[in-house]
Amino acid sequence: MTTDYSAGPSGPALEDINLGDLRFWERPLEERAQGFAVLRAQPAPQFFTLPKMPFVGQQPGSWALVRHADVAEASRNPEVFSSEPTATQPVDAPGIVDRYFRSMIDMDDPRHAKIRRIVSRAFSPRMLAKAEEDIANRAKRIVDELIEAGPGVDFVANAAVRLPVEVICDMLGIPAEQHAKVVKLSNISTGYTDPEYVGATMDYSTGTGRMSHLGMARSMGTIASAGWQLHRLAAKLGKERIANPTDDLTSALVNANIDGEQLTPQEFGAFFLLLVVAGNETTRNALAHTLKLLTDHPDQRALLMEDFDGRIAGAIEEVVRYASPVIFMRRNVTRDHEMNGHLYRKGDKVMLYYWAANRDEAVFEDPEKFDITRSPNPHIGFGGPGPHFCLGANLARRELTVMLRELYTRLPDLRSEGEPDRLLSGFINGYKRLNCTFTPPTAVPAGRPASEGS
Protein backbone atom coordinates (compact mmCIF):
# COMPACT_ATOMS: atom_id res chain seq x y z
CA MET A 1 0.00 0.00 0.00
CA THR A 2 1.27 3.48 -0.86
CA THR A 3 0.66 5.74 2.09
CA ASP A 4 -0.85 9.16 1.41
CA TYR A 5 -0.06 11.79 4.02
CA SER A 6 -1.75 14.68 2.28
CA ALA A 7 -4.00 16.20 4.89
CA GLY A 8 -7.52 17.36 4.21
CA PRO A 9 -9.59 19.60 6.50
CA SER A 10 -10.01 16.73 9.00
CA GLY A 11 -6.53 15.31 8.59
CA PRO A 12 -5.49 12.05 6.93
CA ALA A 13 -7.67 8.97 6.96
CA LEU A 14 -6.87 6.44 9.68
CA GLU A 15 -5.70 3.84 7.16
CA ASP A 16 -3.18 6.33 5.78
CA ILE A 17 -1.38 6.83 9.09
CA ASN A 18 1.63 4.62 9.74
CA LEU A 19 3.91 5.63 12.60
CA GLY A 20 6.39 2.96 11.51
CA ASP A 21 6.93 4.73 8.19
CA LEU A 22 9.63 7.42 8.23
CA ARG A 23 7.65 9.43 5.72
CA PHE A 24 5.13 10.22 8.46
CA TRP A 25 7.96 11.95 10.38
CA GLU A 26 9.08 13.86 7.28
CA ARG A 27 5.73 15.64 7.01
CA PRO A 28 5.24 19.23 8.24
CA LEU A 29 4.55 19.42 11.97
CA GLU A 30 1.01 20.62 11.29
CA GLU A 31 0.24 17.45 9.34
CA ARG A 32 1.82 15.33 12.05
CA ALA A 33 -0.50 17.01 14.56
CA GLN A 34 -3.50 16.24 12.35
CA GLY A 35 -2.48 12.59 12.16
CA PHE A 36 -2.20 12.28 15.94
CA ALA A 37 -5.57 14.02 16.37
CA VAL A 38 -7.09 11.29 14.20
CA LEU A 39 -5.43 8.62 16.37
CA ARG A 40 -6.67 10.21 19.61
CA ALA A 41 -10.21 10.21 18.23
CA GLN A 42 -10.23 6.42 17.83
CA PRO A 43 -12.04 4.33 20.48
CA ALA A 44 -8.90 2.27 21.21
CA PRO A 45 -5.13 2.51 20.73
CA GLN A 46 -3.87 1.57 17.28
CA PHE A 47 -1.23 -1.09 16.59
CA PHE A 48 1.61 -0.34 14.17
CA THR A 49 3.95 -2.89 12.66
CA LEU A 50 7.66 -2.38 12.10
CA PRO A 51 9.75 -3.08 9.01
CA LYS A 52 12.09 -6.05 8.88
CA MET A 53 15.59 -5.00 9.89
CA PRO A 54 19.05 -6.54 9.50
CA PHE A 55 20.44 -8.29 12.59
CA VAL A 56 17.04 -8.26 14.33
CA GLY A 57 14.71 -9.58 11.64
CA GLN A 58 10.98 -9.04 11.75
CA GLN A 59 9.77 -7.91 15.17
CA PRO A 60 6.23 -7.37 16.41
CA GLY A 61 5.02 -3.82 16.34
CA SER A 62 3.64 -1.76 19.18
CA TRP A 63 0.54 -0.05 20.51
CA ALA A 64 0.61 3.72 20.11
CA LEU A 65 -0.51 5.51 23.28
CA VAL A 66 -1.46 9.00 22.14
CA ARG A 67 -3.86 10.18 24.85
CA HIS A 68 -2.64 12.04 27.91
CA ALA A 69 -4.51 9.68 30.28
CA ASP A 70 -2.95 6.54 28.75
CA VAL A 71 0.60 7.92 28.72
CA ALA A 72 0.33 9.22 32.29
CA GLU A 73 -1.17 6.01 33.69
CA ALA A 74 1.39 3.77 31.96
CA SER A 75 4.18 5.99 33.29
CA ARG A 76 2.88 5.63 36.84
CA ASN A 77 2.69 1.84 36.60
CA PRO A 78 6.20 0.49 35.89
CA GLU A 79 5.33 -2.92 37.39
CA VAL A 80 3.18 -3.54 34.30
CA PHE A 81 4.70 -1.11 31.81
CA SER A 82 8.38 -1.92 32.20
CA SER A 83 11.39 -0.04 30.81
CA GLU A 84 13.27 -3.31 30.33
CA PRO A 85 14.80 -4.37 27.99
CA THR A 86 14.71 -0.92 26.35
CA ALA A 87 12.83 2.35 26.64
CA THR A 88 14.30 4.30 23.74
CA GLN A 89 14.13 1.99 20.71
CA PRO A 90 11.03 0.82 18.82
CA VAL A 91 12.79 -2.53 18.31
CA ASP A 92 14.92 -4.73 20.54
CA ALA A 93 18.30 -3.51 19.38
CA PRO A 94 20.95 -6.04 18.31
CA GLY A 95 23.74 -6.73 20.77
CA ILE A 96 26.23 -4.64 18.79
CA VAL A 97 24.15 -1.55 19.67
CA ASP A 98 22.51 -2.59 22.93
CA ARG A 99 25.83 -3.25 24.68
CA TYR A 100 26.72 0.44 24.50
CA PHE A 101 23.36 2.12 25.01
CA ARG A 102 21.47 0.13 27.65
CA SER A 103 21.52 2.31 30.77
CA MET A 104 19.54 3.57 33.74
CA ILE A 105 16.71 4.70 31.49
CA ASP A 106 16.25 1.06 30.41
CA MET A 107 15.97 -0.29 33.97
CA ASP A 108 13.25 -0.75 36.54
CA ASP A 109 13.44 -0.40 40.29
CA PRO A 110 15.09 -1.34 42.56
CA ARG A 111 18.38 -1.04 40.62
CA HIS A 112 17.13 1.97 38.68
CA ALA A 113 16.28 3.77 41.93
CA LYS A 114 19.67 3.02 43.49
CA ILE A 115 21.60 4.37 40.53
CA ARG A 116 19.27 7.34 40.12
CA ARG A 117 19.96 8.35 43.72
CA ILE A 118 23.69 8.56 42.96
CA VAL A 119 23.22 10.59 39.79
CA SER A 120 20.53 12.83 41.30
CA ARG A 121 23.04 14.38 43.70
CA ALA A 122 24.43 16.36 40.79
CA PHE A 123 20.96 17.75 40.01
CA SER A 124 19.91 18.73 43.53
CA PRO A 125 18.72 22.32 44.18
CA ARG A 126 21.94 22.97 46.11
CA MET A 127 24.14 21.83 43.22
CA LEU A 128 22.07 23.78 40.67
CA ALA A 129 22.37 26.91 42.81
CA LYS A 130 26.14 26.44 42.84
CA ALA A 131 26.13 26.15 39.04
CA GLU A 132 24.03 29.32 38.53
CA GLU A 133 26.94 31.73 38.14
CA ASP A 134 28.80 29.35 35.85
CA ILE A 135 25.76 28.95 33.59
CA ALA A 136 25.30 32.73 33.44
CA ASN A 137 28.96 33.31 32.54
CA ARG A 138 28.83 30.67 29.82
CA ALA A 139 25.63 32.16 28.37
CA LYS A 140 27.20 35.63 28.25
CA ARG A 141 30.28 34.33 26.43
CA ILE A 142 28.18 32.35 23.94
CA VAL A 143 26.05 35.39 23.11
CA ASP A 144 29.22 37.52 22.79
CA GLU A 145 30.47 35.06 20.18
CA LEU A 146 27.09 34.88 18.43
CA ILE A 147 27.17 38.68 18.06
CA GLU A 148 30.72 38.48 16.77
CA ALA A 149 29.68 35.86 14.18
CA GLY A 150 26.97 38.24 13.00
CA PRO A 151 23.43 37.90 11.62
CA GLY A 152 22.58 35.05 9.26
CA VAL A 153 24.50 32.32 11.08
CA ASP A 154 23.15 28.97 12.23
CA PHE A 155 21.55 29.47 15.65
CA VAL A 156 21.80 25.76 16.53
CA ALA A 157 25.56 25.50 16.07
CA ASN A 158 26.39 28.98 17.35
CA ALA A 159 24.08 29.13 20.37
CA ALA A 160 21.54 26.37 21.09
CA VAL A 161 23.92 23.42 21.22
CA ARG A 162 26.71 25.17 23.10
CA LEU A 163 25.36 25.93 26.56
CA PRO A 164 23.88 22.52 27.41
CA VAL A 165 26.83 20.56 26.06
CA GLU A 166 29.31 22.75 27.93
CA VAL A 167 27.37 22.43 31.18
CA ILE A 168 26.94 18.64 31.09
CA CYS A 169 30.52 18.08 29.93
CA ASP A 170 31.75 20.23 32.81
CA MET A 171 29.61 18.26 35.26
CA LEU A 172 31.18 15.03 33.98
CA GLY A 173 34.70 16.42 33.78
CA ILE A 174 34.98 16.16 29.97
CA PRO A 175 37.68 18.57 28.76
CA ALA A 176 36.78 21.41 26.39
CA GLU A 177 38.75 19.95 23.49
CA GLN A 178 36.35 16.97 23.49
CA HIS A 179 33.13 19.01 23.29
CA ALA A 180 32.85 19.03 19.49
CA LYS A 181 33.36 15.27 19.42
CA VAL A 182 30.66 14.82 22.07
CA VAL A 183 28.20 16.84 19.98
CA LYS A 184 28.98 14.78 16.86
CA LEU A 185 28.54 11.46 18.68
CA SER A 186 25.39 12.69 20.41
CA ASN A 187 23.90 13.64 17.03
CA ILE A 188 24.50 10.10 15.78
CA SER A 189 23.11 8.50 18.96
CA THR A 190 19.76 10.31 18.77
CA GLY A 191 19.61 10.89 15.01
CA TYR A 192 19.87 7.22 14.16
CA THR A 193 17.19 7.45 11.45
CA ASP A 194 18.55 10.58 9.77
CA PRO A 195 20.70 9.69 6.74
CA GLU A 196 22.94 12.73 7.29
CA TYR A 197 24.13 11.44 10.65
CA VAL A 198 24.42 7.72 9.92
CA GLY A 199 25.80 7.78 6.39
CA ALA A 200 22.84 6.00 4.78
CA THR A 201 20.30 6.91 2.13
CA MET A 202 16.53 6.51 2.02
CA ASP A 203 14.94 3.93 -0.28
CA TYR A 204 11.41 4.81 -1.40
CA SER A 205 11.28 2.39 -4.32
CA THR A 206 9.15 -0.15 -2.47
CA GLY A 207 6.46 2.35 -1.45
CA THR A 208 7.56 2.28 2.18
CA GLY A 209 9.58 5.00 3.85
CA ARG A 210 12.65 3.29 5.24
CA MET A 211 16.33 2.84 4.63
CA SER A 212 17.45 -0.05 2.45
CA HIS A 213 18.73 -3.10 4.34
CA LEU A 214 22.27 -2.12 3.39
CA GLY A 215 21.60 1.42 4.62
CA MET A 216 20.20 0.11 7.91
CA ALA A 217 23.21 -2.17 8.36
CA ARG A 218 25.55 0.76 7.80
CA SER A 219 23.45 2.87 10.16
CA MET A 220 23.76 0.32 12.96
CA GLY A 221 27.51 0.17 12.43
CA THR A 222 27.74 3.95 12.70
CA ILE A 223 25.59 4.01 15.84
CA ALA A 224 27.62 1.24 17.45
CA SER A 225 30.83 3.11 16.63
CA ALA A 226 29.47 6.27 18.28
CA GLY A 227 28.56 4.29 21.39
CA TRP A 228 32.00 2.66 21.46
CA GLN A 229 33.75 6.03 21.22
CA LEU A 230 31.70 7.49 24.08
CA HIS A 231 32.41 4.39 26.17
CA ARG A 232 36.15 4.84 25.48
CA LEU A 233 35.94 8.44 26.65
CA ALA A 234 34.06 7.30 29.76
CA ALA A 235 36.61 4.56 30.50
CA LYS A 236 39.53 6.97 30.25
CA LEU A 237 37.89 9.52 32.56
CA GLY A 238 36.69 6.77 34.90
CA LYS A 239 40.18 5.37 35.39
CA GLU A 240 41.50 8.85 36.13
CA ARG A 241 38.77 9.47 38.73
CA ILE A 242 39.34 6.12 40.45
CA ALA A 243 43.00 6.97 40.81
CA ASN A 244 42.37 10.62 41.70
CA PRO A 245 38.78 11.31 42.83
CA THR A 246 37.36 14.79 42.26
CA ASP A 247 34.00 16.44 42.91
CA ASP A 248 32.58 15.85 39.40
CA LEU A 249 29.82 13.43 38.47
CA THR A 250 32.15 10.93 36.81
CA SER A 251 34.02 10.56 40.10
CA ALA A 252 30.75 10.09 41.99
CA LEU A 253 29.66 7.32 39.62
CA VAL A 254 32.86 5.29 39.38
CA ASN A 255 33.49 5.44 43.14
CA ALA A 256 29.88 4.81 44.19
CA ASN A 257 28.97 1.80 46.28
CA ILE A 258 25.52 0.38 45.55
CA ASP A 259 24.63 -2.21 48.19
CA GLY A 260 28.24 -3.39 48.25
CA GLU A 261 28.58 -3.31 44.46
CA GLN A 262 30.20 -0.86 42.10
CA LEU A 263 29.05 -0.10 38.58
CA THR A 264 30.59 -2.37 36.00
CA PRO A 265 32.61 -0.64 33.25
CA GLN A 266 29.72 -1.32 30.84
CA GLU A 267 27.14 0.14 33.20
CA PHE A 268 29.22 3.22 33.88
CA GLY A 269 29.88 3.74 30.18
CA ALA A 270 26.17 3.48 29.37
CA PHE A 271 25.18 5.91 32.15
CA PHE A 272 27.91 8.29 31.03
CA LEU A 273 26.55 8.10 27.46
CA LEU A 274 22.98 8.68 28.65
CA LEU A 275 23.97 11.78 30.62
CA VAL A 276 26.03 13.20 27.77
CA VAL A 277 23.24 12.72 25.24
CA ALA A 278 20.22 13.55 27.41
CA GLY A 279 22.08 16.42 29.03
CA ASN A 280 22.22 18.39 25.81
CA GLU A 281 19.60 17.11 23.35
CA THR A 282 16.43 18.30 25.10
CA THR A 283 17.74 21.75 25.97
CA ARG A 284 19.39 22.45 22.62
CA ASN A 285 16.21 21.56 20.76
CA ALA A 286 14.00 23.50 23.17
CA LEU A 287 16.18 26.58 22.60
CA ALA A 288 15.93 26.22 18.83
CA HIS A 289 12.17 25.66 18.98
CA THR A 290 11.80 28.72 21.23
CA LEU A 291 13.46 30.96 18.65
CA LYS A 292 11.26 29.59 15.85
CA LEU A 293 8.05 29.73 17.89
CA LEU A 294 8.60 33.28 19.12
CA THR A 295 9.38 34.32 15.54
CA ASP A 296 6.24 32.65 14.18
CA HIS A 297 4.07 34.01 17.01
CA PRO A 298 4.99 37.69 17.42
CA ASP A 299 2.09 38.25 19.83
CA GLN A 300 3.62 35.72 22.23
CA ARG A 301 7.03 37.26 21.77
CA ALA A 302 5.59 40.67 22.67
CA LEU A 303 3.96 39.21 25.80
CA LEU A 304 7.27 37.74 26.91
CA MET A 305 9.22 40.92 26.29
CA GLU A 306 6.66 42.97 28.27
CA ASP A 307 7.44 41.00 31.43
CA PHE A 308 10.31 38.59 30.85
CA ASP A 309 10.89 37.63 34.48
CA GLY A 310 7.18 37.19 35.14
CA ARG A 311 6.46 35.09 32.04
CA ILE A 312 9.63 33.17 31.20
CA ALA A 313 8.75 30.17 33.42
CA GLY A 314 5.39 29.75 31.73
CA ALA A 315 6.95 30.28 28.31
CA ILE A 316 9.45 27.47 28.89
CA GLU A 317 6.72 25.05 29.99
CA GLU A 318 4.68 25.92 26.91
CA VAL A 319 7.67 25.43 24.59
CA VAL A 320 8.32 22.01 26.12
CA ARG A 321 4.62 21.10 25.75
CA TYR A 322 4.23 22.42 22.23
CA ALA A 323 7.56 21.20 20.84
CA SER A 324 7.96 18.03 22.95
CA PRO A 325 11.66 17.60 22.08
CA VAL A 326 11.49 13.91 23.09
CA ILE A 327 8.64 12.43 21.06
CA PHE A 328 8.29 9.00 22.65
CA MET A 329 9.51 6.44 25.13
CA ARG A 330 8.77 2.72 24.95
CA ARG A 331 7.38 0.41 27.63
CA ASN A 332 7.11 -3.39 27.70
CA VAL A 333 4.04 -5.12 29.16
CA THR A 334 4.93 -7.62 31.88
CA ARG A 335 1.48 -9.21 32.34
CA ASP A 336 -2.03 -9.09 30.94
CA HIS A 337 -3.49 -5.77 32.01
CA GLU A 338 -6.55 -3.68 31.19
CA MET A 339 -6.06 0.10 31.08
CA ASN A 340 -8.69 2.65 30.13
CA GLY A 341 -10.84 -0.02 28.51
CA HIS A 342 -8.12 -1.73 26.46
CA LEU A 343 -6.56 -5.12 27.25
CA TYR A 344 -2.80 -5.35 26.85
CA ARG A 345 -1.18 -8.79 26.74
CA LYS A 346 2.06 -9.90 28.35
CA GLY A 347 4.88 -9.28 25.88
CA ASP A 348 3.17 -6.36 24.13
CA LYS A 349 5.18 -3.25 23.40
CA VAL A 350 3.66 0.20 23.84
CA MET A 351 4.96 3.57 22.68
CA LEU A 352 4.24 6.56 24.92
CA TYR A 353 3.87 9.43 22.46
CA TYR A 354 4.49 12.51 24.57
CA TRP A 355 4.18 14.75 21.53
CA ALA A 356 0.62 13.53 20.94
CA ALA A 357 -0.39 13.47 24.62
CA ASN A 358 0.72 17.08 24.99
CA ARG A 359 -1.91 18.08 22.42
CA ASP A 360 -4.76 16.07 23.87
CA GLU A 361 -8.01 18.02 23.51
CA ALA A 362 -9.35 16.34 26.65
CA VAL A 363 -6.65 18.03 28.75
CA PHE A 364 -5.54 21.19 26.94
CA GLU A 365 -7.89 23.90 25.76
CA ASP A 366 -7.12 24.81 22.14
CA PRO A 367 -4.03 22.54 22.19
CA GLU A 368 -2.71 23.62 18.79
CA LYS A 369 -2.37 27.20 20.04
CA PHE A 370 1.05 28.29 21.31
CA ASP A 371 0.23 30.24 24.48
CA ILE A 372 2.98 31.20 26.94
CA THR A 373 0.34 32.18 29.52
CA ARG A 374 -1.32 28.74 29.45
CA SER A 375 -2.41 27.72 32.94
CA PRO A 376 -2.71 25.07 34.07
CA ASN A 377 -0.22 23.32 31.82
CA PRO A 378 0.07 19.65 32.90
CA HIS A 379 2.33 18.70 30.00
CA ILE A 380 4.47 15.58 30.04
CA GLY A 381 7.28 16.91 27.90
CA PHE A 382 9.82 15.84 30.53
CA GLY A 383 8.31 12.37 30.67
CA GLY A 384 5.20 11.17 32.42
CA PRO A 385 4.76 10.91 36.18
CA GLY A 386 6.60 8.05 37.86
CA PRO A 387 10.17 6.87 38.43
CA HIS A 388 11.48 7.91 35.02
CA PHE A 389 10.51 11.60 35.12
CA CYS A 390 13.44 13.51 33.59
CA LEU A 391 16.22 13.80 36.15
CA GLY A 392 17.61 16.93 34.50
CA ALA A 393 14.31 18.82 34.12
CA ASN A 394 15.26 21.54 36.59
CA LEU A 395 18.71 21.94 35.04
CA ALA A 396 17.10 22.27 31.60
CA ARG A 397 14.68 24.91 32.92
CA ARG A 398 17.59 26.82 34.48
CA GLU A 399 19.68 26.70 31.31
CA LEU A 400 16.76 27.80 29.16
CA THR A 401 15.90 30.70 31.45
CA VAL A 402 19.47 31.98 31.66
CA MET A 403 20.19 31.62 27.94
CA LEU A 404 16.92 33.18 26.79
CA ARG A 405 17.37 36.11 29.17
CA GLU A 406 20.87 36.72 27.80
CA LEU A 407 19.71 36.41 24.19
CA TYR A 408 16.61 38.59 24.34
CA THR A 409 18.07 41.21 26.67
CA ARG A 410 21.03 41.83 24.40
CA LEU A 411 19.40 41.00 21.05
CA PRO A 412 15.76 42.09 21.46
CA ASP A 413 15.02 41.70 17.74
CA LEU A 414 16.52 38.19 17.48
CA ARG A 415 14.49 36.08 15.07
CA SER A 416 14.77 32.89 13.06
CA GLU A 417 15.30 33.27 9.34
CA GLY A 418 13.91 30.84 6.81
CA GLU A 419 12.75 27.33 7.53
CA PRO A 420 14.66 24.98 9.84
CA ASP A 421 16.47 21.89 8.64
CA ARG A 422 14.57 19.30 10.67
CA LEU A 423 15.97 16.06 12.01
CA LEU A 424 14.39 13.04 10.33
CA SER A 425 13.32 11.18 13.46
CA GLY A 426 10.33 9.75 15.22
CA PHE A 427 12.24 9.96 18.51
CA ILE A 428 13.63 13.51 18.74
CA ASN A 429 11.77 16.59 17.49
CA GLY A 430 14.92 18.44 16.60
CA TYR A 431 16.36 21.08 14.32
CA LYS A 432 19.75 20.38 12.78
CA ARG A 433 20.11 23.93 11.49
CA LEU A 434 18.15 27.15 11.92
CA ASN A 435 19.48 30.48 10.71
CA CYS A 436 18.94 33.58 12.82
CA THR A 437 18.97 37.31 12.25
CA PHE A 438 19.41 40.22 14.64
CA THR A 439 20.67 43.76 14.85
CA PRO A 440 24.12 43.74 16.45
CA PRO A 441 24.16 46.01 19.50
CA THR A 442 25.97 49.30 19.15
CA ALA A 443 29.24 49.14 21.03
CA VAL A 444 29.70 51.75 23.76
CA PRO A 445 33.17 53.37 23.59
CA ALA A 446 35.44 52.68 26.55
CA GLY A 447 35.00 55.21 29.35
CA ARG A 448 31.62 56.39 28.07
CA PRO A 449 28.56 55.65 30.26
CA ALA A 450 26.08 53.24 28.69
CA SER A 451 23.30 55.76 29.28
CA GLU A 452 24.98 58.08 26.74
CA GLY A 453 24.93 55.47 24.02
CA SER A 454 22.83 55.87 20.92
Secondary structure, DSSP 8 states (H G I E B T S, - for coil): --------TT-S-GGG--TTSHHHHHS-HHHHHHHHHHHHTSSS-EEE----BTTTBS---EEEE-SHHHHHHHHH-TTTEE--S-SS-SS---HHHHHHH--GGG--TTHHHHHHHHHHGGGSHHHHHHHHHHHHHHHHHHHHHHHHH-TTSBHIIIIITHHHHHHHHHHHT--GGGHHHHHHHHHHHH-TT-HHHHT--EE-TTSS-EE-HHHHHHHHHHHHHHHHHHHHHHHHHHHHHHHS--SSHHHHHHT--BTTB---HHHHHHHHHHHHHHHHHHHHHHHHHHHHHHHH-HHHHHHHHHSHHHHHHHHHHHHHHHH-SB-EEEEEE-S-EEETTEEE-TT-EEEEEHHHHTT-TTTSSSTTS--TT-SS----TT--SSTTS-TTHHHHHHHHHHHHHHHHHH-TT-EEEEEEEE---SSB--EEEEEEE--------TTS-GGG--
